[in-house]
Amino acid sequence: MADVIIRQAQPEDAGDIYEIEQICFPDPWSLDSISYELEENPRAFYVVAQHSGKVVGYAGLWWVLDEGHITNVAVRPGYRNRKIAEGILSVLLEHTIEQGILHHTLEVRRSNDPAINLYEKFGFETCGVRKGYYRFGGEDALIMWRHEPEREPEEDAEKAAAEE
Ligand SMILES: CC(C)(COP(=O)(O)OP(=O)(O)OC[C@H]1O[C@@H](n2cnc3c(N)ncnc32)[C@H](O)[C@@H]1OP(=O)(O)O)[C@@H](O)C(=O)NCCC(=O)NCCS
């Protein structure tokens, strides 16, 4: 989507992220939890999409050893189907892969076709099920993983040369 900026989230974005959480999820994170993620958690990395000065989507991730655990991805209803989630997830993955995080995982409601399609588009595959995982509704969660192939050092050098 034109005029959408995708950038690392800042502490000032906590209120907007909280608002989107409340709209999109039956069990939203609290404002305090979101603020902690953005201000204090050294293992958290969040990305937002901004349009006309307003945050319209976001995604977050925790670094756990050499794995990235995606915590949430959400886009405001009026801004969906415009490749915003795709843009956010691309930035989140690219940034963490550059930092050496080659394995990414997440949980998603079994019935959440839009999200499952999105993740499959990025190469995530279902590897397991957590029965009755969600507090609201007791729905199962699919556990999805994506594994970035290890790059040979020459490939990195070639990529760097091509980018110069
Ligand atoms: C899932 C969600 C983040 C997608 O955001 P979005 O910005 O509309 O998605 P995009 O426009 O970037 O779509 C990218 C891909 O996702 C999939 N997708 C998105 N919306 C879809 C829908 N309504 N039905 C089927 N697939 C869909 C498609 O594969 C799409 O690629 P395509 O357009 O080439 O088919 C959004 O629907 C949302 O916020 N849902 C509520 C919160 C949520 O459930 N988050 C996931 C928690 S695990």
PDBQT file of the ligand as one rigid body, heavy atoms in Angstrom, charges set to zero:
ROOT
HETATM    1  C1  LIG A 201      -4.229 -11.845   9.553  1.00  0.00    +0.000 C 
HETATM    2  C2  LIG A 201      -4.076 -10.355   9.269  1.00  0.00    +0.000 C 
HETATM    3  C3  LIG A 201      -2.906  -9.792  10.124  1.00  0.00    +0.000 C 
HETATM    4  C4  LIG A 201      -3.742 -10.152   7.770  1.00  0.00    +0.000 C 
HETATM    5  O1  LIG A 201      -3.479  -8.772   7.555  1.00  0.00    +0.000 OA
HETATM    6  P1  LIG A 201      -3.609  -8.088   6.112  1.00  0.00    +0.000 P 
HETATM    7  O2  LIG A 201      -2.808  -6.822   6.129  1.00  0.00    +0.000 OA
HETATM    8  O3  LIG A 201      -5.039  -7.970   5.729  1.00  0.00    +0.000 OA
HETATM    9  O4  LIG A 201      -2.911  -9.186   5.166  1.00  0.00    +0.000 OA
HETATM   10  P2  LIG A 201      -2.223  -8.906   3.754  1.00  0.00    +0.000 P 
HETATM   11  O5  LIG A 201      -3.080  -7.985   2.941  1.00  0.00    +0.000 OA
HETATM   12  O6  LIG A 201      -0.794  -8.513   3.940  1.00  0.00    +0.000 OA
HETATM   13  O7  LIG A 201      -2.328 -10.359   3.088  1.00  0.00    +0.000 OA
HETATM   14  C5  LIG A 201      -1.171 -11.181   2.915  1.00  0.00    +0.000 C 
HETATM   15  C6  LIG A 201      -1.622 -12.619   2.727  1.00  0.00    +0.000 C 
HETATM   16  O8  LIG A 201      -2.338 -13.083   3.881  1.00  0.00    +0.000 OA
HETATM   17  C7  LIG A 201      -3.392 -13.969   3.490  1.00  0.00    +0.000 C 
HETATM   18  N1  LIG A 201      -4.694 -13.353   3.793  1.00  0.00    +0.000 N 
HETATM   19  C8  LIG A 201      -4.902 -12.110   4.298  1.00  0.00    +0.000 A 
HETATM   20  N2  LIG A 201      -6.220 -11.887   4.484  1.00  0.00    +0.000 NA
HETATM   21  C9  LIG A 201      -6.855 -13.006   4.078  1.00  0.00    +0.000 A 
HETATM   22  C10 LIG A 201      -8.222 -13.404   4.049  1.00  0.00    +0.000 A 
HETATM   23  N3  LIG A 201      -9.214 -12.565   4.451  1.00  0.00    +0.000 N 
HETATM   24  N4  LIG A 201      -8.525 -14.645   3.618  1.00  0.00    +0.000 NA
HETATM   25  C11 LIG A 201      -7.568 -15.488   3.211  1.00  0.00    +0.000 A 
HETATM   26  N5  LIG A 201      -6.237 -15.186   3.230  1.00  0.00    +0.000 NA
HETATM   27  C12 LIG A 201      -5.890 -13.948   3.644  1.00  0.00    +0.000 A 
HETATM   28  C13 LIG A 201      -3.222 -14.171   2.000  1.00  0.00    +0.000 C 
HETATM   29  O9  LIG A 201      -2.306 -15.239   1.794  1.00  0.00    +0.000 OA
HETATM   30  C14 LIG A 201      -2.571 -12.854   1.584  1.00  0.00    +0.000 C 
HETATM   31  O10 LIG A 201      -1.843 -12.958   0.377  1.00  0.00    +0.000 OA
HETATM   32  P3  LIG A 201      -2.599 -12.771  -1.051  1.00  0.00    +0.000 P 
HETATM   33  O11 LIG A 201      -3.276 -11.435  -0.974  1.00  0.00    +0.000 OA
HETATM   34  O12 LIG A 201      -1.498 -12.826  -2.054  1.00  0.00    +0.000 OA
HETATM   35  O13 LIG A 201      -3.585 -13.892  -1.151  1.00  0.00    +0.000 OA
HETATM   36  C15 LIG A 201      -5.397  -9.570   9.579  1.00  0.00    +0.000 C 
HETATM   37  O14 LIG A 201      -6.479 -10.250   8.973  1.00  0.00    +0.000 OA
HETATM   38  C16 LIG A 201      -5.692  -9.391  11.067  1.00  0.00    +0.000 C 
HETATM   39  O15 LIG A 201      -5.230  -8.426  11.695  1.00  0.00    +0.000 OA
HETATM   40  N6  LIG A 201      -6.486 -10.303  11.665  1.00  0.00    +0.000 N 
HETATM   41  C17 LIG A 201      -6.873 -10.199  13.073  1.00  0.00    +0.000 C 
HETATM   42  C18 LIG A 201      -5.707 -10.453  14.008  1.00  0.00    +0.000 C 
HETATM   43  C19 LIG A 201      -5.155 -11.850  13.822  1.00  0.00    +0.000 C 
HETATM   44  O16 LIG A 201      -5.899 -12.819  13.743  1.00  0.00    +0.000 OA
HETATM   45  N7  LIG A 201      -3.819 -11.953  13.811  1.00  0.00    +0.000 N 
HETATM   46  C20 LIG A 201      -3.115 -13.222  13.713  1.00  0.00    +0.000 C 
HETATM   47  C21 LIG A 201      -2.876 -13.764  15.075  1.00  0.00    +0.000 C 
HETATM   48  S1  LIG A 201      -1.990 -15.285  15.030  1.00  0.00    +0.000 SA
ENDROOT
TORSDOF 0
